[in-house]
Amino acid sequence: MEKYLSLSGNHSSNKRSLEGLSAFRSLEELILDNNLLGDDLVLPGLPQLHTLTLNKNQITDLECLLDHLAKVTPSLEYLSLLGNVACPNELVSLEKDEEDYKRYRCFVLYKLPNLKFLDAQKVTKQEREEALLRGAFMKVVKPKASSGDIAASSEHRHYTPLPSASRELTSHRGVLGKYRYVYYGKNSEGNRFIRDDQL
């Protein structure tokens, strides 16, 4: 009776099926690191599984994964998702910081309250209490692109700052344009104009 199983990545095959795991109902530890697994990951019911590592895969939809794990792995106590887009890491992505990771931990613990370890770090009593209070609000939601944005980005027109009718020197019509600028940096946008010697 197998209690521990590790699957190594088979990068030459496009098909990565985990159906065979249904034969291992008493499995307690499962390591699926570096297997190119994505959001279509489906695990069979593994009621005794307490340790699962999914490091360095291609998982982006955190909520979908956590809802699935809550159903099929009720005894899960150790989970590691390092190296996935779903796990924000400032060492991998410059857009992420420590606060993003704290929000991620809070949301994971809200969805999977029985976890004792997350990403090789012990879950603290304070984290567990915060997950109960605020975990439901820690989901990171990315704004969906509007249909106008999609249409504008799909058209590859040559840039012209003014309509062709207003280019004549004798034509004195005014032109008004609208520009959307969104700053995605970690710091205040104004701080990039301040030098160290001015502080």
C-alpha atoms as an extended CHARMM CRD file, in Angstrom:
* protein
*
       199  EXT
         1         1  MET       CA              0.0000000000        0.0000000000        0.0000000000  PROA      1               0.0000000000
         2         2  GLU       CA              1.6520000000        3.2250000000       -1.2350000000  PROA      2               0.0000000000
         3         3  LYS       CA              1.6900000000        6.1510000000        1.1770000000  PROA      3               0.0000000000
         4         4  TYR       CA              4.1670000000        8.3790000000       -0.6650000000  PROA      4               0.0000000000
         5         5  LEU       CA              4.2990000000        9.1440000000       -4.3910000000  PROA      5               0.0000000000
         6         6  SER       CA              6.4200000000       11.5190000000       -6.4430000000  PROA      6               0.0000000000
         7         7  LEU       CA              5.7550000000       12.1490000000      -10.1270000000  PROA      7               0.0000000000
         8         8  SER       CA              8.5350000000       13.6890000000      -12.1930000000  PROA      8               0.0000000000
         9         9  GLY       CA              7.7480000000       15.8830000000      -15.1820000000  PROA      9               0.0000000000
        10        10  ASN       CA              7.4220000000       14.3260000000      -18.6220000000  PROA      10              0.0000000000
        11        11  HSD       CA              7.9550000000       17.4040000000      -20.7620000000  PROA      11              0.0000000000
        12        12  SER       CA              7.8670000000       15.5270000000      -24.0780000000  PROA      12              0.0000000000
        13        13  SER       CA              4.2370000000       14.5560000000      -23.6220000000  PROA      13              0.0000000000
        14        14  ASN       CA              1.4210000000       17.0590000000      -23.9660000000  PROA      14              0.0000000000
        15        15  LYS       CA             -0.9610000000       14.8290000000      -22.0220000000  PROA      15              0.0000000000
        16        16  ARG       CA             -0.5320000000       14.8880000000      -18.2440000000  PROA      16              0.0000000000
        17        17  SER       CA             -3.2390000000       12.6920000000      -16.7680000000  PROA      17              0.0000000000
        18        18  LEU       CA             -3.5520000000       12.0460000000      -13.0520000000  PROA      18              0.0000000000
        19        19  GLU       CA             -6.4040000000        9.5190000000      -13.3740000000  PROA      19              0.0000000000
        20        20  GLY       CA             -4.1390000000        6.7200000000      -12.1690000000  PROA      20              0.0000000000
        21        21  LEU       CA             -3.9860000000        8.2820000000       -8.6980000000  PROA      21              0.0000000000
        22        22  SER       CA             -7.5090000000        7.0120000000       -8.0020000000  PROA      22              0.0000000000
        23        23  ALA       CA             -5.9320000000        3.5770000000       -7.3760000000  PROA      23              0.0000000000
        24        24  PHE       CA             -4.0040000000        5.0420000000       -4.4090000000  PROA      24              0.0000000000
        25        25  ARG       CA             -6.8520000000        5.8920000000       -2.0140000000  PROA      25              0.0000000000
        26        26  SER       CA             -4.5830000000        5.6270000000        1.0520000000  PROA      26              0.0000000000
        27        27  LEU       CA             -1.9430000000        7.9950000000       -0.3700000000  PROA      27              0.0000000000
        28        28  GLU       CA             -0.6390000000       10.3960000000        2.2920000000  PROA      28              0.0000000000
        29        29  GLU       CA              2.0970000000       12.3870000000        0.4810000000  PROA      29              0.0000000000
        30        30  LEU       CA              2.0840000000       13.5000000000       -3.1600000000  PROA      30              0.0000000000
        31        31  ILE       CA              4.8230000000       15.5110000000       -4.8650000000  PROA      31              0.0000000000
        32        32  LEU       CA              3.9000000000       16.9480000000       -8.2760000000  PROA      32              0.0000000000
        33        33  ASP       CA              6.6890000000       19.5260000000       -8.6040000000  PROA      33              0.0000000000
        34        34  ASN       CA              7.7950000000       20.7160000000      -12.0580000000  PROA      34              0.0000000000
        35        35  ASN       CA              5.1730000000       18.8510000000      -14.1110000000  PROA      35              0.0000000000
        36        36  LEU       CA              3.7420000000       21.7200000000      -16.2470000000  PROA      36              0.0000000000
        37        37  LEU       CA              0.3870000000       21.2910000000      -14.4760000000  PROA      37              0.0000000000
        38        38  GLY       CA             -2.0460000000       24.1350000000      -15.0910000000  PROA      38              0.0000000000
        39        39  ASP       CA             -5.4860000000       25.3250000000      -14.0670000000  PROA      39              0.0000000000
        40        40  ASP       CA             -7.0550000000       22.1870000000      -15.5730000000  PROA      40              0.0000000000
        41        41  LEU       CA             -5.5020000000       20.0760000000      -12.7730000000  PROA      41              0.0000000000
        42        42  VAL       CA             -7.9840000000       17.4730000000      -11.5020000000  PROA      42              0.0000000000
        43        43  LEU       CA             -7.0930000000       15.1740000000       -8.6260000000  PROA      43              0.0000000000
        44        44  PRO       CA             -9.2160000000       12.1680000000       -7.6600000000  PROA      44              0.0000000000
        45        45  GLY       CA            -10.5650000000       11.9260000000       -4.1290000000  PROA      45              0.0000000000
        46        46  LEU       CA             -7.6090000000       11.3030000000       -1.8000000000  PROA      46              0.0000000000
        47        47  PRO       CA             -9.1130000000       11.2910000000        1.7120000000  PROA      47              0.0000000000
        48        48  GLN       CA             -5.8610000000       10.5020000000        3.5720000000  PROA      48              0.0000000000
        49        49  LEU       CA             -3.5670000000       12.8980000000        1.6810000000  PROA      49              0.0000000000
        50        50  HSD       CA             -1.9520000000       15.2910000000        4.1630000000  PROA      50              0.0000000000
        51        51  THR       CA              1.0180000000       16.5870000000        2.1050000000  PROA      51              0.0000000000
        52        52  LEU       CA              0.8300000000       18.0260000000       -1.4180000000  PROA      52              0.0000000000
        53        53  THR       CA              3.5130000000       19.9660000000       -3.2600000000  PROA      53              0.0000000000
        54        54  LEU       CA              2.7690000000       21.5890000000       -6.6070000000  PROA      54              0.0000000000
        55        55  ASN       CA              5.9040000000       23.7420000000       -6.8690000000  PROA      55              0.0000000000
        56        56  LYS       CA              7.0870000000       25.1280000000      -10.2250000000  PROA      56              0.0000000000
        57        57  ASN       CA              3.9790000000       24.3630000000      -12.2630000000  PROA      57              0.0000000000
        58        58  GLN       CA              1.7420000000       26.6600000000      -14.3430000000  PROA      58              0.0000000000
        59        59  ILE       CA             -1.1470000000       27.2550000000      -11.9380000000  PROA      59              0.0000000000
        60        60  THR       CA             -2.6690000000       30.7380000000      -12.2040000000  PROA      60              0.0000000000
        61        61  ASP       CA             -6.2310000000       30.3880000000      -10.8230000000  PROA      61              0.0000000000
        62        62  LEU       CA             -5.7270000000       30.1210000000       -7.0620000000  PROA      62              0.0000000000
        63        63  GLU       CA             -9.3790000000       30.0980000000       -6.0240000000  PROA      63              0.0000000000
        64        64  CYS       CA            -10.2920000000       27.3010000000       -8.4430000000  PROA      64              0.0000000000
        65        65  LEU       CA             -7.3950000000       25.1630000000       -7.1840000000  PROA      65              0.0000000000
        66        66  LEU       CA             -8.2320000000       25.7500000000       -3.5010000000  PROA      66              0.0000000000
        67        67  ASP       CA            -11.9210000000       24.9360000000       -4.0040000000  PROA      67              0.0000000000
        68        68  HSD       CA            -10.9320000000       21.6970000000       -5.7540000000  PROA      68              0.0000000000
        69        69  LEU       CA             -8.4330000000       20.7290000000       -3.0260000000  PROA      69              0.0000000000
        70        70  ALA       CA            -11.0130000000       21.4190000000       -0.3020000000  PROA      70              0.0000000000
        71        71  LYS       CA            -13.3020000000       18.8320000000       -1.9420000000  PROA      71              0.0000000000
        72        72  VAL       CA            -10.8430000000       16.0650000000       -2.8170000000  PROA      72              0.0000000000
        73        73  THR       CA             -8.2200000000       16.3510000000       -0.0190000000  PROA      73              0.0000000000
        74        74  PRO       CA            -10.0850000000       16.9080000000        3.2780000000  PROA      74              0.0000000000
        75        75  SER       CA             -7.0530000000       15.8770000000        5.4030000000  PROA      75              0.0000000000
        76        76  LEU       CA             -4.5800000000       18.2520000000        3.7390000000  PROA      76              0.0000000000
        77        77  GLU       CA             -2.1890000000       19.8620000000        6.2530000000  PROA      77              0.0000000000
        78        78  TYR       CA              0.8780000000       20.7550000000        4.1520000000  PROA      78              0.0000000000
        79        79  LEU       CA              0.6260000000       22.5850000000        0.8170000000  PROA      79              0.0000000000
        80        80  SER       CA              3.3450000000       24.2050000000       -1.2810000000  PROA      80              0.0000000000
        81        81  LEU       CA              2.6590000000       26.2650000000       -4.4240000000  PROA      81              0.0000000000
        82        82  LEU       CA              5.9900000000       28.0730000000       -4.8350000000  PROA      82              0.0000000000
        83        83  GLY       CA              6.9900000000       28.8870000000       -8.3940000000  PROA      83              0.0000000000
        84        84  ASN       CA              3.4240000000       29.2250000000       -9.7170000000  PROA      84              0.0000000000
        85        85  VAL       CA              1.8290000000       32.4670000000      -10.9090000000  PROA      85              0.0000000000
        86        86  ALA       CA             -0.9030000000       31.8340000000       -8.3190000000  PROA      86              0.0000000000
        87        87  CYS       CA              1.7080000000       32.1840000000       -5.5500000000  PROA      87              0.0000000000
        88        88  PRO       CA              2.9810000000       35.7970000000       -5.5790000000  PROA      88              0.0000000000
        89        89  ASN       CA              6.7170000000       35.9540000000       -5.0400000000  PROA      89              0.0000000000
        90        90  GLU       CA              8.7870000000       39.1370000000       -5.1780000000  PROA      90              0.0000000000
        91        91  LEU       CA             11.8800000000       37.1290000000       -6.1330000000  PROA      91              0.0000000000
        92        92  VAL       CA             10.1860000000       35.8330000000       -9.2920000000  PROA      92              0.0000000000
        93        93  SER       CA              8.0570000000       38.8560000000      -10.2480000000  PROA      93              0.0000000000
        94        94  LEU       CA              9.0710000000       42.4790000000       -9.6940000000  PROA      94              0.0000000000
        95        95  GLU       CA              5.3820000000       43.4670000000       -9.5910000000  PROA      95              0.0000000000
        96        96  LYS       CA              4.8110000000       41.4580000000       -6.3940000000  PROA      96              0.0000000000
        97        97  ASP       CA              5.8830000000       42.3440000000       -2.8640000000  PROA      97              0.0000000000
        98        98  GLU       CA              5.6500000000       41.0010000000        0.6680000000  PROA      98              0.0000000000
        99        99  GLU       CA              2.1210000000       42.3780000000        1.1180000000  PROA      99              0.0000000000
       100       100  ASP       CA              0.9190000000       40.4070000000       -1.9160000000  PROA      100             0.0000000000
       101       101  TYR       CA              2.3130000000       37.2260000000       -0.3630000000  PROA      101             0.0000000000
       102       102  LYS       CA              0.6400000000       37.9720000000        2.9970000000  PROA      102             0.0000000000
       103       103  ARG       CA             -2.7210000000       38.4570000000        1.2570000000  PROA      103             0.0000000000
       104       104  TYR       CA             -2.1570000000       35.1830000000       -0.6120000000  PROA      104             0.0000000000
       105       105  ARG       CA             -1.4470000000       33.2940000000        2.6280000000  PROA      105             0.0000000000
       106       106  CYS       CA             -4.5220000000       34.7740000000        4.2830000000  PROA      106             0.0000000000
       107       107  PHE       CA             -6.7630000000       33.7390000000        1.3720000000  PROA      107             0.0000000000
       108       108  VAL       CA             -5.3120000000       30.2020000000        1.2210000000  PROA      108             0.0000000000
       109       109  LEU       CA             -5.8360000000       29.7250000000        4.9630000000  PROA      109             0.0000000000
       110       110  TYR       CA             -9.3930000000       30.9940000000        4.6480000000  PROA      110             0.0000000000
       111       111  LYS       CA            -10.1020000000       28.3920000000        1.9600000000  PROA      111             0.0000000000
       112       112  LEU       CA             -8.1140000000       25.5670000000        3.6280000000  PROA      112             0.0000000000
       113       113  PRO       CA             -8.3410000000       26.2070000000        7.4000000000  PROA      113             0.0000000000
       114       114  ASN       CA             -6.7670000000       22.8490000000        8.3760000000  PROA      114             0.0000000000
       115       115  LEU       CA             -3.3480000000       23.6860000000        6.8820000000  PROA      115             0.0000000000
       116       116  LYS       CA             -0.4310000000       23.5880000000        9.3190000000  PROA      116             0.0000000000
       117       117  PHE       CA              2.2730000000       24.4960000000        6.7850000000  PROA      117             0.0000000000
       118       118  LEU       CA              2.0100000000       26.6350000000        3.6450000000  PROA      118             0.0000000000
       119       119  ASP       CA              4.9890000000       26.9500000000        1.2760000000  PROA      119             0.0000000000
       120       120  ALA       CA              7.3990000000       25.4700000000        3.8600000000  PROA      120             0.0000000000
       121       121  GLN       CA              6.3620000000       28.0230000000        6.5120000000  PROA      121             0.0000000000
       122       122  LYS       CA              4.4460000000       27.0650000000        9.6040000000  PROA      122             0.0000000000
       123       123  VAL       CA              0.9930000000       28.6290000000        9.8790000000  PROA      123             0.0000000000
       124       124  THR       CA              0.8600000000       30.8920000000       12.9360000000  PROA      124             0.0000000000
       125       125  LYS       CA             -2.0860000000       31.4130000000       15.2620000000  PROA      125             0.0000000000
       126       126  GLN       CA             -2.1980000000       35.0860000000       14.2140000000  PROA      126             0.0000000000
       127       127  GLU       CA             -2.4130000000       34.1360000000       10.5050000000  PROA      127             0.0000000000
       128       128  ARG       CA             -5.2110000000       31.6850000000       11.2570000000  PROA      128             0.0000000000
       129       129  GLU       CA             -7.1900000000       34.3380000000       13.1800000000  PROA      129             0.0000000000
       130       130  GLU       CA             -6.7090000000       36.9100000000       10.4220000000  PROA      130             0.0000000000
       131       131  ALA       CA             -7.8330000000       34.3710000000        7.8070000000  PROA      131             0.0000000000
       132       132  LEU       CA            -11.0730000000       33.8640000000        9.7460000000  PROA      132             0.0000000000
       133       133  LEU       CA            -11.7070000000       37.6200000000        9.9220000000  PROA      133             0.0000000000
       134       134  ARG       CA            -10.4400000000       38.8810000000        6.5660000000  PROA      134             0.0000000000
       135       135  GLY       CA             -9.6110000000       35.8710000000        4.3950000000  PROA      135             0.0000000000
       136       136  ALA       CA            -12.7290000000       36.1540000000        2.2410000000  PROA      136             0.0000000000
       137       137  PHE       CA            -11.6790000000       39.6740000000        1.2120000000  PROA      137             0.0000000000
       138       138  MET       CA             -8.0770000000       38.8200000000        0.3070000000  PROA      138             0.0000000000
       139       139  LYS       CA             -8.8050000000       37.3510000000       -3.1080000000  PROA      139             0.0000000000
       140       140  VAL       CA             -6.7420000000       39.1630000000       -5.7300000000  PROA      140             0.0000000000
       141       141  VAL       CA             -8.9730000000       40.0810000000       -8.6500000000  PROA      141             0.0000000000
       142       142  LYS       CA             -7.5190000000       41.2040000000      -11.9360000000  PROA      142             0.0000000000
       143       143  PRO       CA             -9.6460000000       43.6830000000      -13.9050000000  PROA      143             0.0000000000
       144       144  LYS       CA            -11.0980000000       42.3170000000      -17.1030000000  PROA      144             0.0000000000
       145       145  ALA       CA            -10.3230000000       44.2050000000      -20.2860000000  PROA      145             0.0000000000
       146       146  SER       CA            -13.3210000000       46.0420000000      -21.6890000000  PROA      146             0.0000000000
       147       147  SER       CA            -14.4760000000       45.2780000000      -25.2210000000  PROA      147             0.0000000000
       148       148  GLY       CA            -13.3010000000       48.7570000000      -26.3210000000  PROA      148             0.0000000000
       149       149  ASP       CA             -9.7810000000       48.0430000000      -25.0300000000  PROA      149             0.0000000000
       150       150  ILE       CA             -9.6910000000       44.7070000000      -26.8360000000  PROA      150             0.0000000000
       151       151  ALA       CA            -10.8840000000       46.2480000000      -30.0910000000  PROA      151             0.0000000000
       152       152  ALA       CA             -8.3580000000       49.0810000000      -29.8310000000  PROA      152             0.0000000000
       153       153  SER       CA             -5.4650000000       46.7440000000      -29.1200000000  PROA      153             0.0000000000
       154       154  SER       CA             -6.3930000000       44.3680000000      -31.9540000000  PROA      154             0.0000000000
       155       155  GLU       CA             -6.3310000000       47.1190000000      -34.5510000000  PROA      155             0.0000000000
       156       156  HSD       CA             -2.8240000000       47.8310000000      -35.8020000000  PROA      156             0.0000000000
       157       157  ARG       CA             -3.2490000000       51.2780000000      -37.2920000000  PROA      157             0.0000000000
       158       158  HSD       CA             -0.4740000000       53.6860000000      -38.0290000000  PROA      158             0.0000000000
       159       159  TYR       CA             -0.3940000000       56.2990000000      -35.2630000000  PROA      159             0.0000000000
       160       160  THR       CA             -1.6790000000       59.7020000000      -36.2990000000  PROA      160             0.0000000000
       161       161  PRO       CA             -1.8880000000       62.3330000000      -33.5630000000  PROA      161             0.0000000000
       162       162  LEU       CA             -4.5650000000       64.3720000000      -35.3730000000  PROA      162             0.0000000000
       163       163  PRO       CA             -7.3720000000       63.3910000000      -37.7090000000  PROA      163             0.0000000000
       164       164  SER       CA             -6.3640000000       63.8370000000      -41.3370000000  PROA      164             0.0000000000
       165       165  ALA       CA             -9.0160000000       66.5630000000      -41.8500000000  PROA      165             0.0000000000
       166       166  SER       CA             -7.3890000000       68.8180000000      -39.2370000000  PROA      166             0.0000000000
       167       167  ARG       CA             -3.8910000000       68.6860000000      -40.7510000000  PROA      167             0.0000000000
       168       168  GLU       CA             -4.3700000000       71.4970000000      -43.2460000000  PROA      168             0.0000000000
       169       169  LEU       CA             -2.7940000000       74.7510000000      -42.1040000000  PROA      169             0.0000000000
       170       170  THR       CA             -5.9050000000       76.6610000000      -43.1530000000  PROA      170             0.0000000000
       171       171  SER       CA             -8.1810000000       74.3870000000      -41.1710000000  PROA      171             0.0000000000
       172       172  HSD       CA             -8.4700000000       75.6900000000      -37.6000000000  PROA      172             0.0000000000
       173       173  ARG       CA            -10.6000000000       73.0330000000      -35.9480000000  PROA      173             0.0000000000
       174       174  GLY       CA             -9.7690000000       71.9140000000      -32.4560000000  PROA      174             0.0000000000
       175       175  VAL       CA             -9.1180000000       68.2840000000      -31.5780000000  PROA      175             0.0000000000
       176       176  LEU       CA             -9.7430000000       66.7020000000      -28.1900000000  PROA      176             0.0000000000
       177       177  GLY       CA             -8.3740000000       63.3170000000      -27.2280000000  PROA      177             0.0000000000
       178       178  LYS       CA             -8.6370000000       61.0550000000      -24.2260000000  PROA      178             0.0000000000
       179       179  TYR       CA             -5.6890000000       59.1170000000      -22.8430000000  PROA      179             0.0000000000
       180       180  ARG       CA             -5.8760000000       56.4600000000      -20.1380000000  PROA      180             0.0000000000
       181       181  TYR       CA             -2.7080000000       56.0640000000      -18.0910000000  PROA      181             0.0000000000
       182       182  VAL       CA             -2.4710000000       53.5110000000      -15.3030000000  PROA      182             0.0000000000
       183       183  TYR       CA              0.5750000000       53.3220000000      -13.0380000000  PROA      183             0.0000000000
       184       184  TYR       CA              1.4200000000       49.7680000000      -11.9380000000  PROA      184             0.0000000000
       185       185  GLY       CA              4.5200000000       50.3790000000       -9.8000000000  PROA      185             0.0000000000
       186       186  LYS       CA              4.8760000000       49.5950000000       -6.0980000000  PROA      186             0.0000000000
       187       187  ASN       CA              5.6680000000       53.1500000000       -4.9830000000  PROA      187             0.0000000000
       188       188  SER       CA              3.8800000000       56.4450000000       -5.3140000000  PROA      188             0.0000000000
       189       189  GLU       CA              4.1710000000       57.7740000000       -8.8450000000  PROA      189             0.0000000000
       190       190  GLY       CA              5.3760000000       61.1640000000       -7.6320000000  PROA      190             0.0000000000
       191       191  ASN       CA              8.3550000000       59.6810000000       -5.7870000000  PROA      191             0.0000000000
       192       192  ARG       CA             10.1500000000       58.8210000000       -9.0070000000  PROA      192             0.0000000000
       193       193  PHE       CA             10.8350000000       62.5610000000       -9.5340000000  PROA      193             0.0000000000
       194       194  ILE       CA             12.4910000000       63.0690000000       -6.1360000000  PROA      194             0.0000000000
       195       195  ARG       CA             16.2380000000       62.5390000000       -5.8770000000  PROA      195             0.0000000000
       196       196  ASP       CA             17.9650000000       61.2450000000       -2.7480000000  PROA      196             0.0000000000
       197       197  ASP       CA             19.7370000000       64.5730000000       -2.1520000000  PROA      197             0.0000000000
       198       198  GLN       CA             16.3460000000       66.3480000000       -1.9880000000  PROA      198             0.0000000000
       199       199  LEU       CA             15.1160000000       64.2350000000        0.9160000000  PROA      199             0.0000000000
